[in-house]
């Protein structure tokens, strides 16, 4: 049940999740970046370092660009991990998640410690090596999205909620691959790789705090299913409702399919600072 805070962004609780809705994608991205920056500053001040996970895809780019310009973050104290990557896709391809993360986050911030998933190398070796580094210490913050099919990272439905490996090799379903064409990353469905490396669901849930950034009407049905349906492998992102520290940032189009009783309690808000 959502509660009306009386001011600021529309927000409330769905299960354990803090849900915030903003008028448009720009305001949503500003708010998510401000929240992430504040938590990074606090973590670095408290422990001397911060470990983060970041997603890519069209839904995340504005957020990443805004985060990279947030002031007073000691990026040399940040260690960064890659969420997922296509198998066999060269880094020169526009859809390469390594390329996106380098362009939108690593190069802009000067992060020195980062662990990218090399989709052109042996997947078994990549998952072993990066997974070993990832599990050395807890992750402080994970930035993720929700796919049009409800996927979390590249864990398409029905997702494996039990596998304990930090990274796994997955087959991408048709809906996921068509989303990549629809977003303009690939010219044809046949061009989208069918296999990817993905952080596992259980590994994502080990993050101490998770920020979920979800813009656009094309994510509305997946958002509704994740928030209002049962927690189920058929809607992988629904598992986020079981985590104690999740903040979900939506724009109005992404929230448009929520139950009217829920939507009636929401209004637009402003980014936090």
N, C-alpha and C positions, 0 to 999 in steps of 0.2 A: 504494500500500500504506500503510495506516495504521500509525503507530507509537505505542506506549503510553508516555505521558510519565511515568506513575507517580503523578502527583498532579494536582490542579486539574481543569479540565473535560476531558471526553473530547475528544481532539483528535488530529490527524495530518495527513498529506499525501495528497491525491489529485491526482496530477500536481503542479502547483505550488501547489495550493490548501491553505490551512490550514483544516481542518474542526474545528469545536467543537460538541459536542452537550450540551444541558442538559436537566434533568428536565422542565421546563415552560416555558411561554411567558414567565412573569414573570422567572425566572432568566435565560433567554436574553436578554430585553430589557435587564435590568440589565447583563449582561456586555457586550452590544454597545454600550450607551450609555457604559459605563466605558471601553471600548477607544477609542471614537470621541472621547470627551472628552480622554483622555490624548494621543491623536495631535493633536488640535486645540491643546492647550496647548503641546506640543512644537513644532509648526509655527509657531505665533504667536511663541513665544519665539525661534525660530531665524530667522524671516524677517520678523516684524512683522505678518504677516497670514496668513489661510488662505482658500482658495477651496473651496467644497463644492457637491455636488449631492445632492439628497434626493428620494427616491421617496415616494409616498403609498399609498393603499389600506389596507384593514383590517389587513393584516399588518404595517404599519409604524407604526401609531399609538402603540402602547405604547412602542416604541423611541423615537419622536420626543418623546413626553411625558417619558420618563426623561432623554433627552439635554438637554432644555430646563431641567432642574433640576440638572444636574451643576454643581458649584462651580468657581470660578476659571477660567472661560472668558471671555476678553475678546471678547464678541460683537460689539462695534463694529469689531473687526478682521477680522470674518468677512464674506466676500462669498458670497452664496448663489444657486444656479441651480436652476431647475425642470426636472424630468426629462421630464414628459409631461403632456398635457392634452387633454380632449375638444374637438372643434371644435363650436361653436355652443351650448355649455352655459353658461348664465349663472352668474356667481359666486355668486348667491343660492341655487343648487341645492346640496343637501347633498353631492352627488357631485363638485362642482367641486373639482379638485385645488388650485386657487388658494386657495379657501376653507379647505380642510384645512390647507394649509401656513401660511396666515396664522394660523389658530386654534391649531395645535399647535406651531408653531416660531417664526415671525416675531414675533408679538405677545408670546409668553411670554419670548423672549430679548432682544427689543429690537434685533434685527439691523437695521442701517440700510441696508445695500447688498444688495438682493435684486432678482432678475430673474424675474418670473413670465410664464408663457405665457398670453396673453389669448385664450381660445378664442372670444370673441365678435368679435374683430377679424379683419382679412384675414390668413389663415394665411401667405401668402407674405411679407407684411411682418413678421409676428411672428417667423417662423423666421429671416429675414434679420437683424433687429435684435438679437434675443437671441443668435443664433448668432455675430454679430460680437463682442458683448461676451464671450461664453463663450471664444472662441478667442484672445482678447488675451493671455492668460497661461495656464500650466498649472493644472489643477485638482488640488488636494492630496488630497481625499477625496471619494469617491462612495458614497452609501448607497443600495442597490438591493434589490429582491426578486426572486423567481421566480414567474411566473404558473402557474396550474394547467395551462396548455397549454405550459409551458416558456418563455414569452416573457420577454424582458429589456426593461424599459421597455414601450412598446407595440409592440415589434418582434415581431409574432406569426409563427409558422412558416408557410411557410419564410421566415426572416428574410434580409435583404440584408446580408451580411457585407462587402460591397465599397464601398457608397456612402460617400463622404467628406464629404458635407454634415453640419454639426453637428446640425441638426434636419431631420426629414423629415415629410412628410404621409403617413399610413398608413391603410389600411382595416383595421378590427378584425374578426377572425374570429369565428365563432359561439361557440366555446368561451370566448374572452375576454369576449364580451358576456354570456354566461350566467353567468360568474363574478361579474360586477358585480351581477347580479340576486340570485345566491345569497348575496352578502355584504350584501345589503339596501340597496344604494345606489339601486336603481331598483325600481319595483313590477312592471314588465313588461319582457320582452325587447325589445319594440318601443320602449320608452322610452330604451334605451341608444343613444347616438350611434354611428354606424357609422364615423366618421372621427375621427382624432386627430392631434395633433402629438406626435412622439416624438423624443427624442435618438437619434441613430443608434448602431448597435452600435460602429462604429469610434471614434466620439467618446467613448462610455463607456469604452472600453478605453484611451483616452489619459490617463485619470485616474491619478495616481501611485499611489494605493492605493484599493482597493474593498472595502467591507464589504457582505456579502450577508446580509440578515436574513430567515429563512424559518421561520415557525411553522405549525403545524396539519397534521393528517392529510391534508387535502385537497390539500396540496402534496407529499405523499410520493412519488407516482409521478413527478412532474416533477423532484423532487430526485434520485431514483434515475437517471432518464434523463440528467440533466445531469451527474451525477458518474460514472456507470458505463457509459454508452453512448458512441458515437462523438461527437466534436466535429462538429456538423452544424447547418446552418440549420434543420433540422426540429426541433431542440431548441435554440433560440437561446441559452439560458443556459449551454449546454455550452461556449461560447466563453470563458467566464470562466476555464476551466482553462488557457488559454494566457497569462494575465496573470501577471506575476511577483509581485504583491503583493495577493492576495485572501484575505480571511478570511471564512469561511462560518459563520454562527451558526444552528444548528438547535435546535428542541426535539425531544423524543423522538418525538412523533407525526410530525413532518416527516421524521425519519430512519427511520421504521418500515419502509419498503420497500427499504432498502439490503440488499445481499447479506448473508446470515447470517454469512459469514466476516468481513465488515467490521464488522457490528453486534456480533459477539462480542468485538471489541477495544475497544468503547466502554462507558463508564459515565458517570453524571451528574457534573456539576461545579458549581462555585460561580463567581459573577461575579468578575472580576479587579478589583483596586483598586490 
